Amino acid sequence: MKKLTYILLVCVLLGLTGCNSKEEAIAETREVLCEEAGVQFTLNGLWIEQEGDDKEDGNGREVVLNVYQEETGSGIQIVCEDLTRTEGGTLVRMDDYVAGFQEQLKISGQYQYSCGDISTEMLYGNSYETFGASVAELNAKQQYYIRRQDDTMIIMVITVFGEEKKEDILALGKEM
């Protein structure tokens, strides 16, 4: 019995020393690169990179970056859409694309999106068409940044919940 107690105690101690505290996770930083968008983010250990097999949807959209804070749910997602595989193809105009994107959000059956006005903003060395969207039932706000690069639309989505601010998340990124 003493041997079993000793083994359990050692396992518990090893388990405790292997766990990072929240302070250690905050102090630990890493660079997360998104070459497709030309952006890199400096994230602490509280950010999780979501990986999976569902990165490409079969219609030309591919999730190239998906990171989020486990505690808050706030996140950064970057999607590339190959215009050669879409309706309208490479002839689509930017304003039509962004307006269509907003319309897709509004008619998505999952949540009730409310979209703001479209404007232009420089971010990480590139000009983006941008608009805000909110989902009241989740107390969530999103900011969409969309730009064209050759035959690809790059869509960056910053999601925040509650009192968090998109500016705090944007400050984590820089041009590569």
C-alpha angles and dihedrals in degrees: 000000000000090000092053091048090049092050091049091049092051091049092051092048093048089048092051094049090050093056119090117223119229089255091054091048091051092049093049111085134181137180116244112196128203104188094178091063096032092237136124127194128204104215132178125226093272090074119088124202109221113216130179148135094267096077096114119049099199092247099081099276117119128180104225098173131021118167130156143172108251093209098052106018092231113142156163122238126179120192128184118206119198104221092200087070098048136085107270089021121202092342093072113120119231095238091050091048094051093045089050090049091053090049091053089054093049094051097041105119095216100074140006103250123195112197128202132214121297119246138163122252136175111232129169092348097310137094114242134186103229141185137168126238131186137197107204097193090059097038085234131146125194132190117204120205115189130181137161122237111182106301094345132087113213113207119189117188122193112194124193132176130210115338097348117121129227089217090066091055094043089053088065091066136072140172115277 
